């Protein structure tokens, strides 16, 4: 999975842990494919201010996943559900 897609997937899990401003900048940059300069112009701030906020979100997403592993566990649960056996049911119960 490329890094951009990985960060977007992590964001789906951890979005609510960020400020409204961080969410807006991240979503405009990653989901709307705006450049840092375009995001900055939309909000009348410097490009560097947007860069710092987006970079902070990226770093925290990686940190949160390293500690909490919500994306990893979610992917594992999806795989187990595809081949639901009694052993997999027990494994799911362990994960939740």
PyMOL CGO cylinders between C-alpha atoms (Angstrom):
from pymol import cmd
from pymol.cgo import CYLINDER

trace = [
    CYLINDER, 0.00, 0.00, 0.00, 1.50, 3.35, -0.94, 0.3, 1, 1, 1, 1, 1, 1,
    CYLINDER, 1.50, 3.35, -0.94, 2.15, 5.88, 1.81, 0.3, 1, 1, 1, 1, 1, 1,
    CYLINDER, 2.15, 5.88, 1.81, -0.61, 8.29, 0.73, 0.3, 1, 1, 1, 1, 1, 1,
    CYLINDER, -0.61, 8.29, 0.73, -3.28, 5.60, 0.77, 0.3, 1, 1, 1, 1, 1, 1,
    CYLINDER, -3.28, 5.60, 0.77, -1.94, 4.26, 4.07, 0.3, 1, 1, 1, 1, 1, 1,
    CYLINDER, -1.94, 4.26, 4.07, -2.23, 7.70, 5.70, 0.3, 1, 1, 1, 1, 1, 1,
    CYLINDER, -2.23, 7.70, 5.70, -5.76, 8.14, 4.34, 0.3, 1, 1, 1, 1, 1, 1,
    CYLINDER, -5.76, 8.14, 4.34, -6.77, 4.77, 5.78, 0.3, 1, 1, 1, 1, 1, 1,
    CYLINDER, -6.77, 4.77, 5.78, -5.24, 5.67, 9.14, 0.3, 1, 1, 1, 1, 1, 1,
    CYLINDER, -5.24, 5.67, 9.14, -7.08, 8.98, 9.06, 0.3, 1, 1, 1, 1, 1, 1,
    CYLINDER, -7.08, 8.98, 9.06, -10.38, 7.15, 8.75, 0.3, 1, 1, 1, 1, 1, 1,
    CYLINDER, -10.38, 7.15, 8.75, -9.67, 5.55, 12.13, 0.3, 1, 1, 1, 1, 1, 1,
    CYLINDER, -9.67, 5.55, 12.13, -8.11, 8.47, 14.01, 0.3, 1, 1, 1, 1, 1, 1,
    CYLINDER, -8.11, 8.47, 14.01, -9.76, 11.56, 12.46, 0.3, 1, 1, 1, 1, 1, 1,
    CYLINDER, -9.76, 11.56, 12.46, -11.57, 12.61, 15.61, 0.3, 1, 1, 1, 1, 1, 1,
    CYLINDER, -11.57, 12.61, 15.61, -8.30, 12.98, 17.51, 0.3, 1, 1, 1, 1, 1, 1,
    CYLINDER, -8.30, 12.98, 17.51, -7.32, 16.07, 15.51, 0.3, 1, 1, 1, 1, 1, 1,
    CYLINDER, -7.32, 16.07, 15.51, -8.38, 19.69, 15.70, 0.3, 1, 1, 1, 1, 1, 1,
    CYLINDER, -8.38, 19.69, 15.70, -10.88, 21.02, 13.20, 0.3, 1, 1, 1, 1, 1, 1,
    CYLINDER, -10.88, 21.02, 13.20, -8.13, 23.03, 11.49, 0.3, 1, 1, 1, 1, 1, 1,
    CYLINDER, -8.13, 23.03, 11.49, -5.91, 19.95, 11.19, 0.3, 1, 1, 1, 1, 1, 1,
    CYLINDER, -5.91, 19.95, 11.19, -8.81, 17.96, 9.74, 0.3, 1, 1, 1, 1, 1, 1,
    CYLINDER, -8.81, 17.96, 9.74, -9.59, 20.64, 7.17, 0.3, 1, 1, 1, 1, 1, 1,
    CYLINDER, -9.59, 20.64, 7.17, -5.98, 21.03, 6.03, 0.3, 1, 1, 1, 1, 1, 1,
    CYLINDER, -5.98, 21.03, 6.03, -5.40, 17.27, 5.89, 0.3, 1, 1, 1, 1, 1, 1,
    CYLINDER, -5.40, 17.27, 5.89, -8.62, 16.61, 3.97, 0.3, 1, 1, 1, 1, 1, 1,
    CYLINDER, -8.62, 16.61, 3.97, -8.02, 19.40, 1.47, 0.3, 1, 1, 1, 1, 1, 1,
    CYLINDER, -8.02, 19.40, 1.47, -4.46, 18.21, 0.89, 0.3, 1, 1, 1, 1, 1, 1,
    CYLINDER, -4.46, 18.21, 0.89, -5.12, 14.46, 0.79, 0.3, 1, 1, 1, 1, 1, 1,
    CYLINDER, -5.12, 14.46, 0.79, -8.75, 14.09, -0.29, 0.3, 1, 1, 1, 1, 1, 1,
    CYLINDER, -8.75, 14.09, -0.29, -9.19, 17.15, -2.51, 0.3, 1, 1, 1, 1, 1, 1,
    CYLINDER, -9.19, 17.15, -2.51, -5.61, 16.92, -3.90, 0.3, 1, 1, 1, 1, 1, 1,
    CYLINDER, -5.61, 16.92, -3.90, -4.92, 20.60, -3.32, 0.3, 1, 1, 1, 1, 1, 1,
    CYLINDER, -4.92, 20.60, -3.32, -1.33, 21.74, -3.05, 0.3, 1, 1, 1, 1, 1, 1,
    CYLINDER, -1.33, 21.74, -3.05, -0.06, 23.15, 0.23, 0.3, 1, 1, 1, 1, 1, 1,
    CYLINDER, -0.06, 23.15, 0.23, -0.08, 26.59, -1.40, 0.3, 1, 1, 1, 1, 1, 1,
    CYLINDER, -0.08, 26.59, -1.40, -3.71, 26.21, -2.49, 0.3, 1, 1, 1, 1, 1, 1,
    CYLINDER, -3.71, 26.21, -2.49, -4.78, 25.15, 1.01, 0.3, 1, 1, 1, 1, 1, 1,
    CYLINDER, -4.78, 25.15, 1.01, -2.87, 28.11, 2.45, 0.3, 1, 1, 1, 1, 1, 1,
    CYLINDER, -2.87, 28.11, 2.45, -4.55, 30.54, 0.05, 0.3, 1, 1, 1, 1, 1, 1,
    CYLINDER, -4.55, 30.54, 0.05, -8.00, 29.11, 0.86, 0.3, 1, 1, 1, 1, 1, 1,
    CYLINDER, -8.00, 29.11, 0.86, -7.46, 29.84, 4.56, 0.3, 1, 1, 1, 1, 1, 1,
    CYLINDER, -7.46, 29.84, 4.56, -5.31, 32.97, 4.27, 0.3, 1, 1, 1, 1, 1, 1,
    CYLINDER, -5.31, 32.97, 4.27, -2.37, 31.44, 6.11, 0.3, 1, 1, 1, 1, 1, 1,
    CYLINDER, -2.37, 31.44, 6.11, 1.20, 30.72, 5.07, 0.3, 1, 1, 1, 1, 1, 1,
    CYLINDER, 1.20, 30.72, 5.07, 2.17, 27.62, 3.15, 0.3, 1, 1, 1, 1, 1, 1,
    CYLINDER, 2.17, 27.62, 3.15, 4.50, 26.77, 6.03, 0.3, 1, 1, 1, 1, 1, 1,
    CYLINDER, 4.50, 26.77, 6.03, 1.60, 26.87, 8.53, 0.3, 1, 1, 1, 1, 1, 1,
    CYLINDER, 1.60, 26.87, 8.53, -0.32, 24.35, 6.44, 0.3, 1, 1, 1, 1, 1, 1,
    CYLINDER, -0.32, 24.35, 6.44, 2.79, 22.21, 5.96, 0.3, 1, 1, 1, 1, 1, 1,
    CYLINDER, 2.79, 22.21, 5.96, 3.40, 22.06, 9.73, 0.3, 1, 1, 1, 1, 1, 1,
    CYLINDER, 3.40, 22.06, 9.73, -0.20, 21.06, 10.48, 0.3, 1, 1, 1, 1, 1, 1,
    CYLINDER, -0.20, 21.06, 10.48, -0.32, 18.38, 7.76, 0.3, 1, 1, 1, 1, 1, 1,
    CYLINDER, -0.32, 18.38, 7.76, 3.08, 17.04, 8.84, 0.3, 1, 1, 1, 1, 1, 1,
    CYLINDER, 3.08, 17.04, 8.84, 1.93, 16.89, 12.47, 0.3, 1, 1, 1, 1, 1, 1,
    CYLINDER, 1.93, 16.89, 12.47, -1.18, 14.94, 11.50, 0.3, 1, 1, 1, 1, 1, 1,
    CYLINDER, -1.18, 14.94, 11.50, 0.93, 12.51, 9.44, 0.3, 1, 1, 1, 1, 1, 1,
    CYLINDER, 0.93, 12.51, 9.44, 3.34, 11.92, 12.31, 0.3, 1, 1, 1, 1, 1, 1,
    CYLINDER, 3.34, 11.92, 12.31, 0.56, 11.45, 14.85, 0.3, 1, 1, 1, 1, 1, 1,
    CYLINDER, 0.56, 11.45, 14.85, -1.30, 9.03, 12.57, 0.3, 1, 1, 1, 1, 1, 1,
    CYLINDER, -1.30, 9.03, 12.57, 1.80, 6.85, 12.42, 0.3, 1, 1, 1, 1, 1, 1,
    CYLINDER, 1.80, 6.85, 12.42, 2.31, 7.13, 16.17, 0.3, 1, 1, 1, 1, 1, 1,
    CYLINDER, 2.31, 7.13, 16.17, -1.31, 6.27, 16.97, 0.3, 1, 1, 1, 1, 1, 1,
    CYLINDER, -1.31, 6.27, 16.97, -1.25, 3.24, 14.69, 0.3, 1, 1, 1, 1, 1, 1,
    CYLINDER, -1.25, 3.24, 14.69, 2.07, 2.12, 16.16, 0.3, 1, 1, 1, 1, 1, 1,
    CYLINDER, 2.07, 2.12, 16.16, 0.54, 2.20, 19.64, 0.3, 1, 1, 1, 1, 1, 1,
    CYLINDER, 0.54, 2.20, 19.64, -3.11, 1.25, 19.03, 0.3, 1, 1, 1, 1, 1, 1,
    CYLINDER, -3.11, 1.25, 19.03, -2.97, -0.79, 15.81, 0.3, 1, 1, 1, 1, 1, 1,
    CYLINDER, -2.97, -0.79, 15.81, -6.61, -0.10, 14.91, 0.3, 1, 1, 1, 1, 1, 1,
    CYLINDER, -6.61, -0.10, 14.91, -6.04, -0.34, 11.15, 0.3, 1, 1, 1, 1, 1, 1,
    CYLINDER, -6.04, -0.34, 11.15, -3.99, -3.51, 11.52, 0.3, 1, 1, 1, 1, 1, 1,
    CYLINDER, -3.99, -3.51, 11.52, -6.63, -5.13, 13.72, 0.3, 1, 1, 1, 1, 1, 1,
    CYLINDER, -6.63, -5.13, 13.72, -9.42, -4.00, 11.42, 0.3, 1, 1, 1, 1, 1, 1,
    CYLINDER, -9.42, -4.00, 11.42, -7.68, -5.58, 8.44, 0.3, 1, 1, 1, 1, 1, 1,
    CYLINDER, -7.68, -5.58, 8.44, -7.12, -8.79, 10.38, 0.3, 1, 1, 1, 1, 1, 1,
    CYLINDER, -7.12, -8.79, 10.38, -10.80, -8.93, 11.38, 0.3, 1, 1, 1, 1, 1, 1,
    CYLINDER, -10.80, -8.93, 11.38, -11.86, -8.46, 7.73, 0.3, 1, 1, 1, 1, 1, 1,
    CYLINDER, -11.86, -8.46, 7.73, -9.62, -11.36, 6.67, 0.3, 1, 1, 1, 1, 1, 1,
    CYLINDER, -9.62, -11.36, 6.67, -10.98, -13.59, 9.43, 0.3, 1, 1, 1, 1, 1, 1,
    CYLINDER, -10.98, -13.59, 9.43, -14.55, -12.76, 8.47, 0.3, 1, 1, 1, 1, 1, 1,
    CYLINDER, -14.55, -12.76, 8.47, -13.85, -13.90, 4.91, 0.3, 1, 1, 1, 1, 1, 1,
    CYLINDER, -13.85, -13.90, 4.91, -13.03, -17.39, 6.19, 0.3, 1, 1, 1, 1, 1, 1,
    CYLINDER, -13.03, -17.39, 6.19, -15.21, -17.57, 9.24, 0.3, 1, 1, 1, 1, 1, 1,
    CYLINDER, -15.21, -17.57, 9.24, -14.52, -20.80, 11.09, 0.3, 1, 1, 1, 1, 1, 1,
    CYLINDER, -14.52, -20.80, 11.09, -14.83, -21.65, 14.75, 0.3, 1, 1, 1, 1, 1, 1,
    CYLINDER, -14.83, -21.65, 14.75, -11.13, -20.88, 15.26, 0.3, 1, 1, 1, 1, 1, 1,
    CYLINDER, -11.13, -20.88, 15.26, -11.56, -17.52, 13.56, 0.3, 1, 1, 1, 1, 1, 1,
    CYLINDER, -11.56, -17.52, 13.56, -14.58, -16.69, 15.74, 0.3, 1, 1, 1, 1, 1, 1,
    CYLINDER, -14.58, -16.69, 15.74, -12.40, -17.25, 18.81, 0.3, 1, 1, 1, 1, 1, 1,
    CYLINDER, -12.40, -17.25, 18.81, -9.63, -15.10, 17.32, 0.3, 1, 1, 1, 1, 1, 1,
    CYLINDER, -9.63, -15.10, 17.32, -12.12, -12.27, 16.69, 0.3, 1, 1, 1, 1, 1, 1,
    CYLINDER, -12.12, -12.27, 16.69, -13.30, -12.45, 20.28, 0.3, 1, 1, 1, 1, 1, 1,
    CYLINDER, -13.30, -12.45, 20.28, -9.67, -12.11, 21.40, 0.3, 1, 1, 1, 1, 1, 1,
    CYLINDER, -9.67, -12.11, 21.40, -9.21, -9.02, 19.24, 0.3, 1, 1, 1, 1, 1, 1,
    CYLINDER, -9.21, -9.02, 19.24, -12.30, -7.25, 20.52, 0.3, 1, 1, 1, 1, 1, 1,
]
cmd.load_cgo(trace, "trace")
